[in-house]
Amino acid sequence: MKFLNKTVFKILFFILVFLVFALMTIPILPADFHTFISFLGLNDKGEHFIAFFLLSFLLNRASDTGIHRLRNMAALLTFGIVIELIQAYIPERSASIFDVLADFAGILAFQFLFSIYLFFKKRRKSYDA
């Protein structure tokens, strides 16, 4: 049995969903977190992009990617929209369409890179056969 099977990716996905939800819905982030993020050189949109790129990666690895890629993208985009709607009602937070666009850009970036990977993988198989 491989260590990195679909179950492991599902667990990692749900852990990351919980962390993203918690970090994006608490009223004030701890100062240490802001220090860590500023050390990485990420702004708010960069955080959204990276979070949803990683969520897209984990969800695709946890499911049958060939069949469920569009469903995964829609589910993640819906998650991003729900987070923004919740933030509209949290003190010291605000909803932003630009955050949703950054979420969507992260999702699309992963899907684009994954499509390139699949293209070259299929192409290599045809040369090996």
C-alpha positions in Angstrom: 0.0 0.0 0.0 1.4 3.4 -1.0 1.8 6.0 1.8 0.3 8.8 -0.3 -2.9 7.2 -1.3 -6.3 8.9 -1.8 -7.2 8.6 1.9 -4.1 10.5 2.9 -4.9 13.3 0.4 -8.5 13.4 1.7 -7.3 13.9 5.2 -4.8 16.6 4.2 -7.5 18.3 2.2 -9.9 18.5 5.1 -7.2 19.7 7.4 -6.4 22.5 5.0 -10.1 23.3 4.5 -10.4 23.7 8.3 -7.3 25.9 8.5 -8.3 28.1 5.6 -11.8 28.5 7.0 -10.5 29.3 10.5 -7.9 31.8 9.3 -10.2 33.5 6.9 -13.1 33.9 9.3 -11.6 34.9 12.6 -11.9 38.6 13.3 -8.2 39.4 13.9 -5.3 37.2 12.9 -2.5 36.8 15.5 0.4 39.1 15.1 2.8 36.1 14.7 0.8 35.0 11.7 1.1 38.4 10.0 4.8 38.3 10.7 5.1 34.9 9.1 3.1 35.9 6.1 5.0 39.2 5.6 8.3 37.2 5.8 7.0 35.1 2.9 6.3 38.3 1.0 2.6 37.4 0.4 -0.3 39.9 0.5 -3.9 39.0 1.0 -4.5 38.0 -2.6 -1.3 35.9 -2.6 -2.6 34.1 0.5 -5.9 33.3 -1.3 -4.1 32.2 -4.5 -1.7 29.8 -2.6 -4.5 28.4 -0.4 -6.8 27.6 -3.3 -3.9 26.3 -5.4 -3.1 23.8 -2.6 -6.7 23.0 -2.0 -7.1 22.3 -5.7 -4.1 20.0 -5.7 -5.2 18.1 -2.6 -8.8 17.7 -3.8 -7.7 16.5 -7.3 -5.3 14.0 -5.7 -8.0 12.8 -3.4 -10.6 12.1 -6.1 -10.8 10.6 -9.6 -9.4 13.7 -11.4 -10.4 12.8 -14.9 -14.1 12.7 -14.1 -14.3 15.2 -11.2 -12.1 18.1 -12.2 -15.0 20.5 -13.0 -16.9 19.4 -9.9 -13.8 20.0 -7.8 -13.3 23.5 -9.3 -16.9 24.4 -8.7 -16.8 23.1 -5.1 -13.7 25.1 -4.3 -15.0 28.3 -5.9 -18.2 27.9 -3.9 -16.1 27.5 -0.7 -14.3 30.7 -1.5 -17.6 32.6 -2.1 -19.0 31.2 1.1 -16.0 32.4 3.0 -16.4 35.9 1.6 -20.1 36.0 2.4 -19.2 35.0 6.0 -16.5 37.6 6.2 -19.1 40.3 5.4 -20.7 39.7 8.8 -17.5 39.4 10.9 -16.2 42.5 12.6 -12.9 43.9 11.2 -13.3 41.7 8.1 -14.9 42.5 4.8 -16.0 40.6 1.7 -14.1 41.2 -1.5 -14.8 40.1 -5.1 -11.0 40.3 -5.6 -10.5 37.7 -3.0 -12.8 35.4 -4.9 -10.9 36.2 -8.1 -7.7 35.3 -6.3 -9.2 32.0 -5.2 -10.4 31.3 -8.7 -6.9 32.2 -10.1 -5.3 29.7 -7.7 -7.7 27.0 -8.8 -7.2 27.7 -12.5 -3.4 27.9 -12.1 -3.3 24.4 -10.6 -5.7 23.0 -13.2 -3.7 24.6 -16.0 -0.4 23.1 -14.7 -2.1 19.8 -14.1 -3.4 19.7 -17.7 0.1 20.3 -19.0 1.4 17.5 -16.8 -1.3 15.1 -18.1 -0.6 16.2 -21.7 3.1 15.4 -21.4 2.4 12.2 -19.5 0.1 10.9 -22.2 2.5 12.0 -24.9 5.4 10.2 -23.2 3.3 7.0 -22.9 2.6 7.1 -26.7 6.3 7.3 -27.3 7.1 4.5 -24.9 4.5 2.2 -26.5 
